[in-house]
Amino acid sequence: MKLREYEERSVRDLLRLLPRSQTVVAVGPTGCGKTVIGATVVRRTWARVLWLAHRIELLEQARAEIIGAGVPEDRVGLLSGKLQSNTSAPVLVASVDMFNNEARTVPSADLVVIDEAHHVAAESYRAILEALPNARVLGLTATPQRLDGRPMTFFKRLYVIAETAELIADGYLLKASVYGIPKEKAQELVRHAGIVHGRKDYSGKWLEVSMKKAPLMGDIVSEWQRLAKDERTIVFACSRDHGLAIAERFADAGARTAYLDAYTPRESRDELLSRTGKLVKGSIRVVVNVGVLTEGFDCPPVSCVIVARPTKSLGLWRQMCGRGARPAEGKDRFLVLDHAGNTWRHGFPDSTIDWTLDGMPRGKGDQTLKLCPVCRLVISSGTLYCPQCGSEQPHDAGMLAEQAARLELLRQTEGELERKRRILHRLAKLRGKDEKWVTKALARVV
């Protein structure tokens, strides 16, 4: 398996850092190849390895990548519910539940790899790690931030695999064009939303009521027809009833539509989402799902992501949008139709973030944005004159009167664009590239 430049760099760095720090979490955006990097680290250690995850889909992907990285198949075991094979192998890919719900001894390991490592603060993981006090631990995650705000200080070192701007510039991920609702409508959607205790996110039942208020969030089907008609699309709904209603409306409008949730049989999911499935072949164009196409599921490249559920989770927001970021033939960008106002809560899906292990990232998008009432450009709230149309900004420009429920193209602030320019200039210096390379790369990123 030939690694990309940043993947090879990451593997070398992690193999150097793990003996020194013992616990390292590697952070990279959805689609950057974290599992490939972890699998290659496993192959180059040739030690006893315990690879942990909480969903069978993650485990099956990890096992395939480890074998693909060059570890002989007979040295890789699988332990998850009824799926158990070669469980005494030196490399064991296992469900975390197998060591908490059963009287099973944690196997010895020199290296523990934790997929979706933001779960590490849970007691189920900590019990396993306490049984392996001398093991080195490698965490893999797209967002080292928990919804409950608990820090990830179990890890002594945070390692950034690659910045999103770098991956977009090199063509490994795509830039998103984001259409969304005005800020005050985003606030109104969740004004009375309850919180699910223990998860700290909005209640699905509350959201179901809010997301039916078309004047607030825009008509999902008509806006798709206007902005992305016939594009291969994934829709994220907030509850089963909400998702089924959306799927019915797409079907009534003539779109070839399917619906998925946690109760959909595995065979039906594979028939829809595999490389030879209905979504790839085109017999289905719109897939509406509830809580499925986030962690642990690979899906075919899509050109449009419709987010019809508000969330307080930065990680979930980025996971949902990341389903459209994978390159494919004929794609140079992808659409995000944000009917839920998450861009105002968490920034753009490709905003540069300075991650930390203390529970709160720095630079999490611009939380003081507003729409220019004349040209609809998103600008910083302190701006006196719009940089696009030149109109003077009133003090209350962020609060717009009720208007037709249409999504508007949202634009990143100059501050965020400058952060990306600095990243690309730093990359150009490391690679010996000139200003022409920076200009070409910047065109992809912005």
Secondary structure as UniProt FT lines:
FT   HELIX           5..21
FT   STRAND          23..27
FT   TURN            30..31
FT   HELIX           34..45
FT   STRAND          49..53
FT   HELIX           56..68
FT   TURN            69..70
FT   HELIX           73..75
FT   STRAND          76..80
FT   TURN            81..82
FT   STRAND          83..85
FT   TURN            87..88
FT   STRAND          91..95
FT   HELIX           96..99
FT   STRAND          111..115
FT   HELIX           117..119
FT   TURN            120..121
FT   HELIX           123..130
FT   TURN            133..134
FT   STRAND          136..141
FT   TURN            147..148
FT   TURN            153..154
FT   STRAND          157..160
FT   HELIX           164..169
FT   TURN            170..171
FT   STRAND          175..180
FT   HELIX           183..189
FT   TURN            190..192
FT   STRAND          195..196
FT   TURN            197..200
FT   STRAND          201..202
FT   HELIX           204..210
FT   TURN            211..212
FT   HELIX           214..217
FT   HELIX           220..228
FT   TURN            229..230
FT   STRAND          233..236
FT   HELIX           240..252
FT   TURN            253..254
FT   STRAND          257..260
FT   TURN            262..263
FT   HELIX           266..273
FT   TURN            275..276
FT   HELIX           278..281
FT   STRAND          286..289
FT   TURN            295..296
FT   STRAND          304..307
FT   HELIX           314..322
FT   TURN            323..324
FT   TURN            329..330
FT   STRAND          333..338
FT   TURN            339..340
FT   HELIX           342..346
FT   TURN            349..350
FT   STRAND          369..371
FT   TURN            373..375
FT   STRAND          378..380
FT   TURN            381..382
FT   TURN            387..389
FT   TURN            395..398
FT   STRAND          408..409
FT   HELIX           414..431
FT   HELIX           435..445
//
